[in-house]
């Protein structure tokens, strides 16, 4: 059974473009693995949505990744979904499910010395307390940053307007004088240059992407699901306009995304209804 499942792809999903940095990390670390990415661009962002809605969306996409795309493992590339929907996904899907909250916390704790770790994320992620619990004694200030995801989703990652909003949102982080700043949203690494300019070079920025990719590699090896040999394929789907997704995603992803498949929200909702 493991040998048969090993031929399936690794599935990754996000509310939009943020998880593309995890996709890139997986491609670099596991070049022989087939990858499938789903960006829920029609319903992005997740960060200000009610938790039960995020759980519902996550289950719909998780079922699509497993039932339709044949994924052997699912990576929840959205911090908000990882914070509120991970347990539901693990209970529902018959494949391993890996989130980014634990990965991000481990990476941050390795970087911190005698100081504290600050966390920035969406309103829903910060309100869940998931990162604060994962960081435990290393946790410092945790700040919600509404509006930053929307910049990335619009393809705007630098400039005076972006920096002004970042400076406003991160004022508590600067005041707290943290040693490490955990970017608790997969969209935020695309704003890293502006974030670093605001908090200062003395602060180490940490993204969960590479740590999550290492966790995937370890799990595939432990379960006998790893592939080797030829370079793997990439399949990309979104719920919104595929032309827009390709235009913006192509600027954010360090490689060729290929054709973008559209899976309308209605198709995801029908899958939920049929499995209910």
N, C-alpha and C positions, 0 to 999 in steps of 0.2 A: 504493500500500500504506500509506504514512504517513497519507494522508487517511482511509483506512478505519480504521486503528488509533486515530486521534485521537478517535474516538467512544467508545472504551473508557474505563473508570474508572481512577483511580489506586488501587491496592490498598495497604493498610497492615495490618501484623499485629504483634501483641505477645503476650506470654505471658498477658496479662489486660487490665487497664485502663490500664496505663502509657502506651501509645501513643495514648491519646485526646488527649493534649496536642499530639502531632504532627498528628493529625487536625484539631484546632482551628486549628493554625497553617496547614495546607494550605487549610482552608475560608476563612480570612481572606485569605490571599495569592492564592488561585486560586478565586474564588467561582464561576466558570463550569464548573469541572471536576466530573464525577461522582466520588464517592468510595465505596470499599467498605472496611470495617474488619473484621478478624477478630481476636477475642480468645480465646486458647486457655485459657479459664478452668478447664476440667476438668483441665488438666495444669500449671497454674501453682502455684508459681513455677518458672522455669527455672534460676535462679541457682545452685542447689546440685546440679543434675543433671549427669551425665557429659556431656562434650562431644559424644560420638557420638550420644547421645540427643537433645540439642538440635538437632544437624544433621538428624537424622531427622524430628523434629517440624517443623522449619522447611521442609524440602523438601515434606512433606505439605501444609502450609498454602500454600506458594508455588504448588504445582501447583493447589490449589483456587482460589486467587486468579486464576490465569491461565486454567486450563481451564474452570472453572465460572463464575467471575465476569467473565471476559473482560478482565482488567486489562491496560492498555498499559504499565504501569510498576509496580514493587513497591517499597515502602518497608519496610525491616526496622526496625520501630519499637521493637524490643527490643534493648537494648545487649548482652545476653548472646548473643543470636542473631547480632547484627552482628559480635561479637568472634570467634565460632567457626564460623559457618555462611555468611558472606557469599560466600566463594569458591565453595562448593558450590552455592549458589543461583544465582550468576552463570553457572556452568558448566551448570546444569540448565535454567534458564528462558530462553525465547526472547524476553524483554523486558528492558529496563534494570532493574537492581536497585540501590537506593541504601540504604546503611547509615547509622547515626547516629554511629558512633565518629569517623570522619573529620570529620563536621560539628561534633561537640562539641569536638574538638581545635582546629579552626580558630577557632571562636568564642572559646574560652578564650585562645588565643594572641593574639588581637586585644585582649583585655582586660588582659592582664598587662603590668606595667611592668618594674620592676627585681627583682620578687620571683619566686616560684615558683607553679606551678599544682598544687594538690592534687586528687586524684580519689577519689571514693567510688563504689562499685558493688557488684554482687553478687560472691559468691565466685568464680564461674566467669569473670566479666568481668575481675576484677582478676588472677586467676591466669593468664589468657591473655596478659597483657602488652600487649594491643592499644592501650590508651590511652597507656601509658608509651612505646611505640614512636612513636605518632602525635605525642605532645607533644615528644619528643626532649629537647633541652637545657632546655626549659621545665618538664619534669616534676619534681614534688616528691614528696611522700608519696602513696602509693596505698593506700587502705584498703578492705577488704571489710566490708560492713555487713549481715550476715545478720539477718533479722527485720524489716527495714524494709518490704520489699515486702508482707509478710503484713499489716502494718497497713493499707496502702492497699487491698489486695484485700478487706479486711474493712470498708472504708469509714471507718476510724479514722485521721484525719490530724492531730489535735491533742489536747492534754490531757497531764496529768502523766505517765501511763504511756509515751506516745509520746516525750515529751521526755527521760525518764530513759534510755530505750534509745538514743536518738540521742546523748545526752551521753556514754554509755559507748562507743558505737561510734566517735564522732568525736574521742575524746580524743587520738589521735595527730595528727589534723589540727590541733587547737588547739595542741598542743605544738610543732608544726612551724612555726606562724606563717605560713601560706601567704597570698598576696595574692589569689588567685582559687581558688574551689572549683568544680570541674566535677562536676555531678550526672550521673554516669555510669550512670544507670538512669532510664528514662523514668517510673518511679513516683515518683522522689524530688522532682520539682517540686511534687507535691501535699503534700509535707512541708516546703516551703521556709520557712514561717514558723517552725517549730520548729527547723529546721537553722540559720537565720539567728540565732535567739536563742542557740543554743549556740556558734556560731563567732564571733559579734560582727558589728556593722554595718560594720566596716572591711574585711571579706572580701566580695568580689564573687562572687555565685552565678551560674553559667552553666549553662543547659540547652541541649541540642542541637536542640530542636524547631524554632525559627525558622530556624536555619542549614540544617537538613535541608530545610525547605520551600523556601528559596531555591535550594538545589541541585536540587530537583525542578523548579522553574520554569525554571531554566537548561537542564536536560536536555531538558525538553519543547520548549522553544523551539529548541534546537539540532537536535533530531530531527524538527522539524515536526509535533509531536504535541499542541501546545497548542490549547485550545478557548477560544472567546470567545462572548459572548452571554448567554443566559438563565442563571439561577442553577442550578448543578448539583444532582444528587440525592445522597442518602446511603443506603447500605445497610450494615447492621451485623449481623454474625453472631458466634456464640460456640460453643464446644464444650461448655460447662457449662450450668447452669440459666439460661434466658433471663430469667426473672422476677428472679432475683438480679442478673443482669448489668444489667438495665434500672434496678433500684433503686439500685445503687451507681454504675454508669456515669452515670446521670442526675445524680448529685450532683457528679461530677467534670468532666463535659463541659459547656461553656458554650453549651448549645443543646438542641434536641430531637433525641434519638437515633432516634425513630420505633420501629417494630416491630423486635424483636430475633429474628433467625432462629437456630435451633439446628442446628448441623452436628455430629452426634455423632462422638466420636473414632473409632468403628468405621468411619464413612464415610470419614474421612481415611485410615485405615490401609488400607482396601480400595483407595483410589485409589493408594496407594503400591504395593500388591501388583500391581495391574493394570499399573502403569507399569514395574515391575521387570523 
